[in-house]
Structure formats: structure tokens, C-alpha cells
């Protein structure tokens, strides 16, 4: 069975009429780097919350279907047990800082304190995690004195230090500048290289094309299409449904209509575009 | 860097090295004795002969005197005036101020109250100056204080300056759209709503996100929490705490016995 298995998942937030997720089916294998795209209200964040256990354990509401991670079912677990297996980081780095700690080192140790990890082990795990994300030099700074990119990496580290089996990221770079985006992506890339399973909601198409192993497009709370980034991100289905595509894809699409694009496949990145236009 | 709402001065002194709970007990000993010990000059005595030397021992005398002159003494002075003029006790009028008069008894009473207040705030100031808030809270949590309670205290201390900064941003944003924040009182009062609205509603949204963020890190885990920092609790600490508790009890007993 797949590492992550979502079966017939339908979920409705309290006090809403239409379900946020409708009969969703999704399988994810261990070590995949999944990127999720979709318009506002397509259920991206809800899917993230569902994977991380906050739907339904935190938000309540009506749920049917099943979410399984590594053989364990979310419905049979409580939130505090579930969060140990699935780490969640989201958009606003500022709101992910606990506010209970005065230094970055303490901030990262917060989750381990809650989990009751012994002190000596805690220190080495925090140091290891900080090395992994390249923020060892920030250990003694106040989390509030950092830049957005640094704060987001602290938030990521705070989750990674808990050693989750699955990492769920809800638009972690949406408030970052290009430098911050690169910092965050390189950390996630390193993680997937070492075998971490990652599910990431992300709009920066060119970055997805570079790093993701699979792209899942959501619409109205269900999977619209999924597949390899180079296939999904250039498919007509995406444009018909109003998804944003890379500017290189748009250019090549237009060029193809006028016979200037000779290749069969449309590009996503600058490199692919340059290569394609060179093909005679 | 944002300003933090913390009085803690990082220094190495005898007092800094004490266990936070010992210091907390010390604070309550000061308060307990100042309020119950049946001697008229006890407040002044504690202030001059115990608290001030303590400030020097703790190496925070400069910061302490700063707080004392700016906050503690003015507050105590104000309280003294109020009590002296408004307490309707005593016959022997010392001086009059229009229809208000200060008697020998009301002056004595006001002095006692003011001295107690000075001792109380000074003792707390000393605690805050020499104890890191997270150390205090992690020690108390280890002793059974609910983690949620400790979280509320610490995060409030940290998040208030952030809220202040955000309020400043909102004020600047609304002023740039022509909101009047500087003219007559009524106009300024009217401009409170467009300032408070975004701040309050924005904060409510943030609270939910922050709840999710700390929950994702196992905040409500039922496992027994551990703490990154080891807070030392020595035999000296334990002995000192018992001595202080005995002193408080003696003071209370003496008070009951003499009254």
C-alpha cells in the first residue's frame, strides 16, 4: 500500500454549505516530492490540514473517507499523536514562531520539550537540524529579529527536528523574496535527496518544474490532473481551467500556433525554452 | 531588532544564581513581612537595610535605582498624598489643604501604606531584574504549573511589543489615507475605530494560525514535558526557602499575638 493514502475523502468545514474536499483520492509513495497547485478555494490548504491531522481534529466539521500515513489512520488517532508523524509548516513565518522562546535554539527545541525528549538528546537533535537547514549561525538570535526567509527556515527546522515521516508545506515561500525562496527550496531539495516525503503547495511554477517529482492540480476540492511536472504544467487542461502557467510555456504556446515552436512538448523553464527555440 | 518586554539584566551574581522559586519565595517573604510584622518602621527598614543592599549584591543597583526613581517612588508618593489627605481618621490636624486635612493618624497610616507598596514593587522589580522569564516559567512548569499558563505569560511578554509595532504600522497606513490622529480630542476619539479594527481582527486570525503552529509541535501532547535548560536547585536554595517561609509564619504569628 502507498505511504500516504487518501481514500474518498470528503470534508466540510463547520458552518459552510459546500465541501472543501470532495471525494478526493490520492496516493503518495515514500520519498516523493509532491507539488500541489490550484486556485483559491480549490482545497489546497484543506488538503494540507487533512494530511497534518488538523482536519478534522482541530477544525471539527463533517468528514468521511480515510487518510492514512505509513499505515496509521488519522481517524483512529488524536491530534497530539498525529503531529509526531506529519510535520506542517505554512505561509506566514511570523505566526509560526511560538512566542514562548527567546532564542532560535530554544524555539527549535520547543517541540522536543513538548514531546518529552531528554535534555542531552534534545541538544544534539537541535544542532543537527540547524545544520541541515543551514541556520546554525542564528542559534542565539531572537526569532523575532530575523528576516522572513530566516524565520521561515527556523519554522521549517522546528518541524524537522521532530523527525516527521511526512512534511507538509502550505505555500512556504509565498511571502518570500527571490533570495528567501531559493533558501527555502534548497533546504527542501536537500531533504528530499535524503529520502523525506514532501507535499508542498506552491505557485512558483518554474521552481516546481525544477524540483517536484509529481504535480497535482486541484479544482473544487478534487484532483483535476496529476503527473510529471513537465506534463502537467504544460497541459491544455490547466490553461482551460484558468491555472497560471510559466511565462515560457505561454510564449512557446503562442509560438507553436504561429509555427515557430517546432518541438512537441512545451517548456516550463527558461532553459527548456531556450533549448526548444534552438531546435530547428 | 524589536524591543522585548523583559527587565532581565544578564549578570553573574549570587542572586542571579538562586533558583527562580527561591527568588519568588523571597518576594513573598518581603511582602508578607512588610504587611504583617507589628513594627511601625518595618517597611522603611526592609527598604533601606535589606532591599538596597540586595540590589548591590545582585549587581543591578543602577537599573534598580532607575526603576525606583521613575516608577516606585512616584507611585508611592502619590499613594501617600492620597491616603494622608483622604483618610478620615484622627483628630490632630497637622496641615490643611482647602477642605482636605492631614491628621497625625492619617499621615502615619499613609506612611505605612506607602512603605509597604515600595517594598512590594521593589521586591518584584528585583525578581524581574535577576530572573530570565523563561527560566522562571520552565522551573515552575517542572514543579507542576500548567504549561498553558506558562505559555500565556511568556508569549504575552513577547507578543506585546510585536502588537505595538503592528499598531504603529496601522496608524501610519491610516494616516497616509488622511485619518486625523493629531487634532481635537473628539476627532482623535473618532479615529480609534479604524485603528483598533484591523489590529483586533488581524490578531484574531493570527491567534488561530499560531494555535495551529504550536499544536503542530505537540503543544498539547500528553507526554511529560522536558526542558532544554537545566535550572539548578541547590541545598542552599531549599534551606533558604524554608528559612523564608518560617520568617513569614513568625511574622504572622507575632502579628496575631500582639493584636
Interface residues (C-beta under 8 A of the other chain):
Chain A: X49 X52 X54 X58 X79 X80 X83 X84 X87 X88 X89 X90 X92 X94 X95 X96 X97 X98 X99 X100 X101 X102 X105 X106 X109 X110 X111 X112 X113 X114 X115 X116 X117 X118 X119 X122 X123 X142 X144 X145 X155 X158 X159 X162
Chain B: X1 X2 X4 X6 X132 X133 X134 X147 X150 X151 X154 X155 X158 X159 X162 X206 X209 X210 X211 X212 X213 X214 X215 X216 X217 X218 X219 X220 X221 X222 X223 X224 X225 X226 X227 X228 X229 X230
